[in-house]
Amino acid sequence: YEAALAASLKLNLMTFYMEYQFAFRKHPKIGPKDGSLTPEELSALVEFARPLHLDLLGNQQSFGHFGQILRHPEYAALREVPDVLTPVKPETYQLLDDLYAEVCPLLPFPWFNVCCDETWGLGTGPSRELAAKIGEGGVYVQHILKVRELLQRRQKRMMMWGDIILQHPDHLKNIPKDVIMLTWGYDPRPSFEDQIVPFARSGYEFFVCPGVNNWSRILPD
């Protein structure tokens, strides 16, 4: 239904926001049995959307917003803090590669959103020592580069949310220009230029992503 509605509104790109809600075959503990998108369902949606001129964009949280995976004992060693993956263990990148390996082949669209937003607590867990040497921004960029390399192996161009790197503007130059930035905001402001101009001036392609504030309230703002 959502795909058909999007096409009727002349939209040409849609995505599922994904933290843990996929039936990963190599990691069956991750997806809830009563609420996971299956590989077959995702493939069917791609085929349904194709004649509607609608592409499916892959999306997988790859840094923050990882708590529903890290809560399982099998993945507890990969916690930076309860909701954030640690970037200092090789097993982190093996896990991410496993997740990408199952989803990317199902999606012919050449871009993939790794998210990496709201990494609150980064530099306070296993990466504390590294953060003391290169700063929280340096740790963040180091992770982004490793994730980009994983996606390049899958022939995907990386997209990422821009909120964290904008807090470390001196490190923005260390992210390759082929990364597509996604800049977002949910609150009303007189201007959003401080979230847009840095990417434009630095030569990145980017999307402006407005949002509807609908948390903890009956009707949305």
N, C-alpha and C positions, 0 to 999 in steps of 0.2 A: 504493500500500500504506500509506504513512504517513498519508494522509488518512483512509482507512477505519479504521485502527487508532485514530487520534485520536478519530474519531466514536464508535467502540465504547466508548471510555473517557469519553464525554460531554464531550469538549473541544469548544469552539465557535469557536476562533480558532487559526490556524497561520500561520507565515511561513517564507520562505526567507531565511537570512542571505546577503546579497548584497554582495560587493565588486566583482568583475569577471566573475562567472560567468554573464553573460547575453549573448545574441546581439544586441547593439545594431546596428541597421541603419545608423544615421548614423555610428557609430564601430565599424566591424567589427574593428579591431585589438584592442579591449578583451577580448572574450570568446574563450577558447580554443576552437579548432575542434572539439576532441574532448571538450569538457566544459562546454558552455554551455546553459543553459535557453533555449529558443526562445520567441518570442512565442506561437506556436501551442500549445506545450506548456503555457505558463502559462494561456492562455485555456481550454484543455481541462481543466486542473486546477480552475479556478474553477467550471466547469460540472459537473464530477464531484462537487465538494464541496457544491454548492448544495443538492441534496436531502438531504444528510447534516446539514444545519443547521450547516455549518462554513464560516467565512469565511476568505479569504486576505488577510493583511495585507501590504501592500507594505513593502519594506525595502531601503534603499540606503545604504551607507556614503558619507558626504558631507563628510568632513573628515580624520580619521585613517584608518588602515587602507586607504590609497589607493595603496600602493606598487606593486601589481601593474598598476595603470593608469599610474602616473607613471614606471614603468621604460621605457615606450615613448618613443622620441625625440620623437614627435609631441606628447607631453604633458610633457616634461621641464621646460619653462619654467614650469609650474604647481606646481613643488615648493616647499614651505616647507622641508621636509627630505625625505629619500627616501620616507617613508611618509605624509606629511601634505600636503594641498592648501594652497597659500598663499591667504590671504583678502584679498589686496590687489591682485589683478588681475581686471579685468572678465571675462577669458576663463574664470576659474574658474566663475563663475556661468552663463556661457553653456554650459559643459560640463555642469554639474549640471542645468540646465534641459533640455538635450538628453536626458539620461538619464531624468529624470522624465517627459518628454514621451512616451517610448516605453513606459514601464511603467505609469504611472498610469491611462491609459485602459483598460487591460486588467483593472483591479481595481476592482470597484464598491464595495468596503468604504471608508468615508469617512476612515479614519485611514491615516497613512503614517509609518514609522519612518525618520528620517534618520540615526540612530545618533550620529555626532559624538563618540565616546568615544576615550579614550587618545590625545589629540593631543600626544604627547610631541615636544618641539622647537618648538612654536609660539612665535613671538616671537624665534626665532634665525636666521630666513632673511629673505626679502623683507619680512616684517612687522616686522622688528627696530625700525625707526624709529617705526612706529606704536605698538608695544608700549612703547617708552620714554616715549611721551606719555600713553597711556591705560591702560597695564598689560596683562598677558597676559589677564586676565579681561575687560577691555574689548574686546580684539581678538576673543576667543572669542564674546562676546555679539553683537558687530557681525556676525559671520558667521552666527550663529544667526538673527538678525532677517532677514538677506537670504535665507537658505534658507527661512524661514517664508513670506516674501513669494512666493517661487517656487511653493511648494506651494499657497498660497491661490489662485493663478491656476489651479491644477489642481483646485480644490474639495476639497482634502485638509486634514484637521486633523493637525498635526505632532506626532509623538512623538520623543523623544530620550533617549539614555542620560544619566544624571544625574551620572556620576562627576566630570567636569571642573568643572561649575558648582559642585559642592559644595566644590571647592577654592578657590573665589572667592565666598564667601557674600555679600559686599557687592554683588555684581553680580546676584544671583539676582532681585532685584526688577525688573530691567530686561528680563526675559523675560516676555512676555505670559502671562496665566493660562490662555489656551486651549491652551497647549502641554501635552501629557501627558508627565509625567516617568516614566522607567523606571530604577528603582534596583536595583543588582545587586551580588552579591558571590559569590565562589567559595571563600573560605577560612572555616574554622570560627572563630566569635568568640563571646564570652559575650553580646554584644548587637549588634544592627544599627541601633539607634535613631538613631545619628548620620547614617545614610544615609536615614532615613525621616522623622524628626520635622521636619527643615527644610522638606521639601516639604509635609507636612501642615499645619504652622503657617503656611506662606506661602499656602495656599489653592489649591495645584495638585492636579488629579487625577493619580493616579500608579499605576503597577503595581510591585509587589515581584517581582523576577525572580531567583529562586535559580538556581544553576548546579551542574553536575556537573564536578568537576575531573578531567579525563581527558587532560591534556597530558603528554607525555614519560613515560608510565608504561603498564604493561601493563593493569592494572585500575584503574578510577576510584576516587577517594576517595568 
